[in-house]
Amino acid sequence: MSEEEFEYAMRRMAAGDADALKQVYLAYRTLIYTVCLKYLKNREQAEDVASEFFIKLFNLAGTFKANGYHKTWICTIAKNMSLDLMRKEGHIAASLDDTPDEEGVPVEKADPSSVGAGSVEESTVNRLTIEEARKRLSDKEREVMDMKCSGLTFREIAETTGMPQGTVSWHYNEAIKKLKRFIGYG
């Protein structure tokens, strides 16, 4: 499903069109299930979370902001839902805040004892540096990098994007090289 098709489907879902949800479901059910299974390691739970994902997606449709990376966005939501279930069941510590940042990613809780002078400024500078570095990546490199950071394997990314696995790996490695050069590690 292209970015334009997804955006159109989200607009239709926001207007209450269940057929748009069906289109998105048919296009991404395997990807969402794969992301959930990767974290939950339990088929039944992964199926449950994947089903809940599409209900959540329908409810979030009105808040969707097109940024050109809808696959990353939906993978992040599925990942967060899986992590939430794991936290709820006590499989992982609640080290992440339930409040997501502007991209829907949970924010790590700060340890009050570790917060020193300049840490807010340092964090802001680091975030801006990473954002600037990401802008230097090609669309494919950014897409592969985001999906890899969402926890997908090269094989899963290849299946999702339709690219050969070697091409996915190449885009990822090129992205890493560019990021290292920009940030000053290489």
Disulfide bonds with the S-S distance in Angstrom:
none
